[in-house]
Amino acid sequence: MRYAGKKGFTSVSQKMKREGRALNLSQLSNMIDKLISEKKAELDGQKIVIDLKQLGFTKLIGGGTISRPIRVTVDRCSEGALEKIKEAGGEAILRTQAK
């Protein structure tokens, strides 16, 4: 067995607990209708209101596109995701701001 060093390895499960789960914007876009039908998201006028923490996600990443206006509450959000959400007429509320 080879020596792994003083610090050793970090398991994937420990890393996920520390960093949380991320969701792509395109994945969120594909889930919207299902979330509404399951009452995990709601309509507020023209905007769809989603709390990603309730779904088990802590970060929203800007991969893909979104065409509907959403109001999403999340712990962390990439700059790309913020821009795309604003372009679609929506908004992102970061949990640090909500406190």
Backbone torsions as a table, in degrees:
resi	resn	phi	psi	omega
1	MET	NA	134.2	179.9
2	ARG	-82.5	150.5	177.6
3	TYR	-74.8	127.0	-175.4
4	ALA	-93.3	-1.1	-179.4
5	GLY	99.6	167.8	-176.8
6	LYS	-64.6	-37.4	-175.1
7	LYS	-85.7	-23.3	177.9
8	GLY	72.8	-155.8	-175.7
9	PHE	-108.1	155.0	172.6
10	THR	-107.4	122.6	-179.5
11	SER	-70.9	157.3	-179.2
12	VAL	-62.9	-39.0	-178.5
13	SER	-65.4	-36.9	176.7
14	GLN	-66.3	-40.1	179.9
15	LYS	-64.5	-41.7	179.8
16	MET	-65.9	-37.4	178.4
17	LYS	-64.4	-37.5	-177.9
18	ARG	-75.0	-42.9	-174.6
19	GLU	-93.2	-22.6	-178.4
20	GLY	84.6	-177.7	-179.3
21	ARG	-101.4	138.8	-179.7
22	ALA	-106.8	152.7	179.3
23	LEU	-133.0	132.9	176.2
24	ASN	-77.3	150.5	178.3
25	LEU	-60.9	-38.8	178.9
26	SER	-65.7	-36.7	177.2
27	GLN	-64.9	-42.2	178.5
28	LEU	-63.1	-43.0	179.6
29	SER	-59.4	-40.3	179.8
30	ASN	-71.5	-23.1	-176.8
31	MET	-90.5	-12.2	-169.3
32	ILE	-56.2	-49.8	-177.9
33	ASP	-61.6	-40.3	178.8
34	LYS	-65.9	-40.6	179.4
35	LEU	-63.7	-39.4	178.5
36	ILE	-65.4	-45.0	-178.7
37	SER	-66.7	-29.2	178.3
38	GLU	-89.9	5.0	179.4
39	LYS	63.4	27.3	175.3
40	LYS	-95.7	-5.8	173.5
41	ALA	-141.6	154.2	-178.3
42	GLU	-136.3	159.1	178.2
43	LEU	-92.3	133.0	175.0
44	ASP	-126.9	90.8	-172.8
45	GLY	69.2	-121.8	178.1
46	GLN	-91.8	-12.7	-176.3
47	LYS	-92.6	146.0	175.9
48	ILE	-99.5	123.3	-175.4
49	VAL	-98.8	123.1	-177.3
50	ILE	-134.3	133.3	173.1
51	ASP	-108.8	107.3	-175.2
52	LEU	-69.4	-24.5	178.4
53	LYS	-63.3	-37.2	177.7
54	GLN	-65.5	-23.9	179.1
55	LEU	-92.6	-3.4	177.4
56	GLY	93.4	13.9	179.9
57	PHE	-111.0	143.6	-179.6
58	THR	-116.3	-11.1	-178.6
59	LYS	-140.7	140.9	176.3
60	LEU	-112.4	126.0	-177.6
61	ILE	-108.8	148.1	-173.1
62	GLY	-82.8	21.3	178.2
63	GLY	-72.8	126.5	179.6
64	GLY	93.8	-164.9	-178.2
65	THR	-132.7	166.8	174.2
66	ILE	-140.9	137.2	-176.1
67	SER	-111.4	-10.3	-178.4
68	ARG	-104.0	146.7	176.4
69	PRO	-73.9	124.7	179.6
70	ILE	-126.6	154.9	169.8
71	ARG	-119.0	104.4	-174.1
72	VAL	-110.7	133.9	176.2
73	THR	-107.1	126.3	-174.7
74	VAL	-151.9	157.8	179.0
75	ASP	-69.3	-49.8	-178.7
76	ARG	-134.9	151.2	-177.8
77	CYS	-147.7	135.8	179.4
78	SER	-74.7	158.2	179.4
79	GLU	-61.2	-39.5	179.5
80	GLY	-61.8	-41.9	178.8
81	ALA	-65.7	-41.6	178.2
82	LEU	-58.6	-46.3	-179.1
83	GLU	-62.2	-45.8	-177.8
84	LYS	-66.0	-36.9	178.2
85	ILE	-66.1	-42.9	178.6
86	LYS	-65.3	-38.3	178.3
87	GLU	-62.7	-32.0	179.5
88	ALA	-83.1	-1.3	179.0
89	GLY	91.8	15.5	-178.2
90	GLY	-108.5	-167.7	178.7
91	GLU	-151.0	152.6	175.9
92	ALA	-116.6	130.2	178.5
93	ILE	-109.6	115.6	178.7
94	LEU	-83.2	138.0	-176.9
95	ARG	-56.6	-32.0	178.2
96	THR	-65.1	-31.2	177.6
97	GLN	-76.7	-33.4	-174.9
98	ALA	-72.2	-20.9	-178.2
99	LYS	-74.2	NA	NA
